[in-house]
Amino acid sequence: MNNALMIQVGANLKENKGLSPIFKDNSFEYIPSPLEPAFNVSKHHNHKHYSKMNCQNINLKDMHMSSFVEEDTGHVDPEFYTFTYGETRNPYITQLKKLKDGDIIIFSILLQKYISKKENFVLSGEPNIYIMGYFIINDVKNNIHEFNGSLSDKDVEGFEKNCNEHIIYRSQHIKTPENKKLLLVQGDKHQSLLFKNPLKIANEENISKKYIKNWGIEFISENINAAWCRDFEKIKNDLIDHGNLNRWVEWTIP
């Protein structure tokens, strides 16, 4: 029996003092969470600061992500070009290691609505939880790996090496500290996708009873922003239906 694991990602109020924006046309900008200080071994690597990360939403032409969050080093993970995700937090690693062939990782995100006013964007309303995209996991043996410490070329054999920051910068500013676990997950790039218009599943930060019931959502604990969705066929069909003609094909690494 297959299952879906839903994990919340992206900018958060505690660390970023701001959230990813969503607009009147229901399009959004995915602003990633900040890089953990322990990984940033070279302060000279500033090309991933939010002020240097280009927004990709058509409403935000020539703008940078620092328009919505405080300056920091952004960490694009998950990324939706080669569909890889790196996780270093033990409670999340424990859950991810339970995934089987055919399972789904669903990425939820807090989005806050903005409206345009005289060429400026004005915050409007409370944040809500949306589904921004998902990975379908095939061939767990080759696409989910746990590591300790630094990565070598041999370690990441089988993973695409040009997009996930844990792989690209494995000997530079995002070098994995010794004795810190890293789990790398690679989704099926032909079936996984990032939505152009996200799927709203909550008013403010409480997932609606409709989705809790229909998807069979089981919350793991108060200390982890993740949940298992047990009604697999229902959630898979809902995601595929929402994804039809709604794939963000233009998305690139910021």
C-alpha positions as CSV (number, residue, x, y, z in Angstrom):
1,M,0.0,0.0,0.0
2,N,1.3,3.4,-1.0
3,N,1.3,6.6,1.1
4,A,2.1,10.3,0.7
5,L,4.3,12.3,3.1
6,M,3.4,16.0,3.2
7,I,6.3,18.3,4.4
8,Q,6.1,22.1,4.8
9,V,8.9,24.0,3.1
10,G,9.8,27.6,2.1
11,A,10.3,30.9,3.9
12,N,8.9,31.1,7.4
13,L,8.1,34.0,9.7
14,K,10.5,32.9,12.5
15,E,13.7,33.0,10.4
16,N,12.7,35.1,7.4
17,K,10.3,37.6,9.0
18,G,8.3,37.2,5.8
19,L,6.6,34.6,3.6
20,S,6.4,33.6,0.0
21,P,3.8,35.8,-1.8
22,I,0.6,34.8,-3.7
23,F,-1.3,37.2,-5.9
24,K,-4.8,37.9,-7.2
25,D,-4.3,35.7,-10.2
26,N,-3.4,32.8,-7.9
27,S,0.2,32.6,-9.1
28,F,2.9,32.7,-6.4
29,E,6.7,33.0,-5.8
30,Y,8.5,30.1,-4.1
31,I,10.9,31.7,-1.7
32,P,13.1,29.0,-0.1
33,S,14.0,28.8,3.6
34,P,17.4,30.2,4.7
35,L,20.6,28.1,4.8
36,E,21.5,26.7,8.2
37,P,24.5,28.7,9.6
38,A,26.4,25.4,10.2
39,F,26.5,24.8,6.4
40,N,27.7,28.2,5.4
41,V,31.5,27.7,5.8
42,S,32.4,30.5,3.4
43,K,30.9,33.9,4.0
44,H,32.2,35.0,0.6
45,H,29.6,32.9,-1.2
46,N,26.9,35.6,-1.3
47,H,25.4,34.8,-4.7
48,K,22.6,33.0,-3.0
49,H,21.6,35.9,-0.8
50,Y,17.9,36.7,-1.2
51,S,18.9,40.1,-2.7
52,K,20.6,38.3,-5.5
53,M,17.9,35.6,-6.1
54,N,15.7,36.6,-9.0
55,C,11.9,36.3,-8.7
56,Q,10.3,34.2,-11.4
57,N,6.7,35.1,-11.1
58,I,5.5,37.2,-14.1
59,N,4.2,39.8,-11.6
60,L,7.7,40.3,-10.2
61,K,9.8,41.1,-13.2
62,D,13.2,42.4,-12.3
63,M,12.5,42.0,-8.6
64,H,14.5,40.0,-6.0
65,M,13.3,37.8,-3.2
66,S,14.5,40.3,-0.6
67,S,11.4,42.3,-1.4
68,F,9.4,39.9,0.7
69,V,11.9,38.5,3.3
70,E,14.8,39.7,5.4
71,E,18.3,39.4,3.8
72,D,20.0,36.1,4.4
73,T,21.5,33.2,2.4
74,G,18.6,31.4,0.7
75,H,18.7,27.6,0.3
76,V,16.8,26.3,-2.7
77,D,15.7,22.9,-1.4
78,P,13.6,21.2,-2.6
79,E,14.4,22.3,-6.2
80,F,12.0,21.6,-9.0
81,Y,14.4,21.3,-12.0
82,T,15.9,17.9,-11.3
83,F,13.4,17.3,-8.5
84,T,15.8,16.7,-5.6
85,Y,15.4,17.3,-1.9
86,G,18.0,17.2,0.8
87,E,17.1,16.9,4.5
88,T,19.4,17.1,7.6
89,R,16.8,17.2,10.4
90,N,16.7,13.8,12.1
91,P,12.9,13.7,12.7
92,Y,12.3,14.3,9.0
93,I,14.9,11.9,7.9
94,T,13.2,9.2,10.0
95,Q,9.9,9.8,8.1
96,L,11.5,10.1,4.7
97,K,13.3,6.7,5.1
98,K,9.8,5.1,5.3
99,L,9.0,6.0,1.7
100,K,8.6,3.1,-0.8
101,D,8.5,2.9,-4.6
102,G,5.5,4.7,-5.9
103,D,5.0,6.9,-2.8
104,I,4.7,10.7,-3.0
105,I,6.3,13.6,-1.2
106,I,4.0,16.6,-1.1
107,F,5.5,20.0,-0.5
108,S,3.2,22.4,1.4
109,I,4.1,26.1,1.8
110,L,2.8,29.1,3.7
111,L,1.7,31.8,1.3
112,Q,0.6,35.3,2.1
113,K,-1.6,37.3,-0.3
114,Y,-0.4,40.6,-1.8
115,I,-2.3,43.0,-4.0
116,S,-0.8,45.4,-6.5
117,K,-1.3,49.1,-5.8
118,K,0.4,51.9,-7.8
119,E,3.2,49.5,-9.0
120,N,3.8,48.4,-5.4
121,F,2.8,45.2,-3.6
122,V,0.8,45.5,-0.4
123,L,0.3,42.7,2.1
124,S,-3.3,41.7,2.3
125,G,-4.6,39.0,4.7
126,E,-3.3,36.2,6.8
127,P,-1.1,33.4,5.5
128,N,-2.7,30.1,4.3
129,I,-1.3,26.7,3.6
130,Y,-1.1,25.5,0.0
131,I,0.4,22.6,-1.9
132,M,3.1,23.9,-4.2
133,G,4.1,20.6,-5.9
134,Y,5.2,17.0,-5.3
135,F,7.7,14.3,-6.1
136,I,6.7,10.8,-7.1
137,I,9.3,8.4,-5.8
138,N,10.5,5.5,-8.0
139,D,13.4,3.1,-7.4
140,V,14.0,4.0,-3.7
141,K,17.2,2.0,-3.7
142,N,18.9,4.4,-6.2
143,N,17.0,7.6,-5.4
144,I,17.0,7.9,-1.6
145,H,20.4,7.9,0.1
146,E,21.6,8.8,3.6
147,F,25.1,10.2,4.2
148,N,27.2,11.3,7.0
149,G,29.6,14.2,6.6
150,S,31.1,15.4,3.3
151,L,30.0,14.0,-0.1
152,S,32.3,12.7,-2.8
153,D,31.5,12.3,-6.5
154,K,31.1,8.6,-5.8
155,D,28.5,9.2,-3.1
156,V,26.2,11.1,-5.4
157,E,26.6,8.8,-8.4
158,G,23.1,8.4,-9.9
159,F,21.9,11.9,-8.8
160,E,21.8,14.8,-11.2
161,K,24.7,17.1,-10.1
162,N,23.7,20.4,-11.5
163,C,20.9,21.7,-9.3
164,N,20.6,20.6,-5.7
165,E,22.8,22.8,-3.5
166,H,23.9,20.0,-1.2
167,I,25.5,18.4,-4.4
168,I,26.7,21.4,-6.3
169,Y,28.4,23.0,-3.3
170,R,29.4,19.9,-1.4
171,S,33.0,21.2,-0.8
172,Q,32.1,24.9,-0.6
173,H,29.7,27.1,1.3
174,I,27.1,24.4,1.8
175,K,29.5,21.6,2.9
176,T,27.8,19.1,5.2
177,P,29.4,19.3,8.7
178,E,31.0,16.1,10.0
179,N,28.8,13.8,11.8
180,K,25.6,15.5,10.5
181,K,23.3,13.3,8.5
182,L,22.0,14.2,5.1
183,L,19.3,12.4,3.3
184,L,19.1,13.0,-0.5
185,V,15.9,12.2,-2.3
186,Q,15.4,12.3,-6.1
187,G,11.9,12.3,-7.5
188,D,10.9,11.0,-10.9
189,K,11.4,14.0,-13.2
190,H,8.8,12.8,-15.7
191,Q,6.0,12.6,-13.1
192,S,7.0,15.1,-10.4
193,L,6.0,18.7,-10.8
194,L,5.8,22.2,-9.4
195,F,2.3,23.8,-9.7
196,K,2.0,27.2,-11.4
197,N,-1.0,27.9,-9.3
198,P,-0.9,26.2,-5.9
199,L,-3.6,24.1,-4.3
200,K,-5.1,25.8,-1.2
201,I,-5.8,23.3,1.6
202,A,-6.2,25.6,4.7
203,N,-7.7,28.8,5.9
204,E,-4.8,30.4,7.8
205,E,-2.7,27.6,9.3
206,N,-5.4,25.0,10.0
207,I,-5.8,22.4,7.3
208,S,-9.5,22.1,6.4
209,K,-11.5,19.2,7.7
210,K,-12.3,18.3,4.1
211,Y,-8.7,17.5,3.3
212,I,-8.0,15.8,6.6
213,K,-10.9,13.4,5.9
214,N,-10.5,13.0,2.2
215,W,-6.7,12.5,2.2
216,G,-6.6,10.6,5.5
217,I,-4.1,13.0,7.0
218,E,-2.4,11.8,10.1
219,F,-0.2,14.4,11.9
220,I,3.1,13.1,13.2
221,S,3.7,15.4,16.1
222,E,3.6,19.0,17.2
223,N,7.3,19.3,16.7
224,I,7.4,18.4,13.0
225,N,5.7,20.2,10.1
226,A,4.9,17.0,8.3
227,A,2.0,14.5,8.1
228,W,1.2,11.2,6.4
229,C,-1.7,11.0,3.9
230,R,-3.1,7.5,3.9
231,D,-5.9,7.8,1.3
232,F,-3.3,7.4,-1.5
233,E,-5.6,7.1,-4.5
234,K,-7.7,10.1,-3.6
235,I,-4.7,12.3,-3.0
236,K,-2.8,11.1,-6.1
237,N,-5.9,11.8,-8.3
238,D,-6.4,15.3,-6.7
239,L,-2.7,16.2,-7.3
240,I,-2.8,14.9,-10.9
241,D,-6.1,16.7,-11.6
242,H,-4.7,20.0,-10.2
243,G,-1.5,19.5,-12.1
244,N,-3.2,19.1,-15.5
245,L,-2.3,22.3,-17.5
246,N,-0.9,23.7,-14.3
247,R,2.8,22.8,-14.5
248,W,5.4,25.5,-13.8
249,V,7.6,24.6,-16.8
250,E,9.4,27.9,-16.9
251,W,10.8,27.5,-13.3
252,T,14.6,27.6,-13.1
253,I,17.1,27.7,-10.2
254,P,16.9,31.3,-8.9
